[in-house]
Amino acid sequence: GVRNAGGGVHIEPRYRQFPETTKSQFLQAEFLSGFMWFWILWHLWHDPDAVLGHFPYPDPSGWTDEE
């Protein structure tokens, strides 16, 4: 058989260019990123100890300047 390595379909490389996306891909990406931020902010609001820690803030009135 004959091999046509240089013939047929050729896709031109696109250096540092965005790929072409469909409207469906765009909407799916928007929904997924929106849900991600909802999830993060919801849990920060309802369970801040997961990020800030489980310990109470120290009372600064007991602090002194002595070394």
C-alpha positions in Angstrom: 0.0 0.0 0.0 0.9 3.6 -0.4 1.3 5.8 2.6 0.4 9.4 2.3 2.1 10.9 5.3 2.0 14.4 4.0 -1.5 14.3 2.4 -5.0 14.2 3.8 -6.3 16.3 6.7 -3.8 18.7 8.1 -4.5 20.8 11.2 -2.6 24.0 11.4 -1.0 24.5 14.8 -2.4 27.6 16.7 0.4 28.8 19.0 -1.0 30.6 22.1 -4.5 31.0 20.8 -7.7 29.9 22.5 -9.4 26.8 21.1 -12.7 27.2 19.5 -15.5 26.2 21.9 -19.1 25.5 21.4 -21.9 27.3 23.1 -22.6 24.2 25.1 -19.0 24.0 26.3 -19.1 27.6 27.3 -22.4 27.2 29.3 -21.1 24.1 31.0 -17.9 25.9 32.0 -19.9 28.9 33.4 -22.2 26.6 35.4 -19.4 24.5 36.8 -17.3 27.6 37.8 -20.4 29.3 39.3 -21.2 26.2 41.3 -17.6 25.9 42.5 -17.7 29.5 43.9 -21.1 28.9 45.4 -19.8 25.8 47.2 -16.7 27.6 48.5 -18.5 30.7 49.7 -21.4 28.7 51.2 -19.0 26.6 53.3 -16.9 29.6 54.3 -20.1 31.3 55.5 -21.6 28.2 57.3 -18.4 26.6 58.6 -15.7 29.3 58.9 -13.8 27.2 61.5 -12.7 24.9 58.6 -10.5 27.8 57.3 -10.0 30.0 60.4 -9.3 27.3 62.9 -11.2 26.0 66.0 -9.5 28.2 68.6 -10.9 31.4 70.1 -9.2 34.7 69.4 -6.8 35.6 72.3 -7.7 38.5 74.6 -5.3 41.3 73.7 -5.9 43.1 77.1 -3.5 40.5 78.7 -0.6 41.3 76.4 2.3 43.3 77.7 5.3 45.0 76.2 7.9 43.5 78.6 10.5 41.3 77.1 
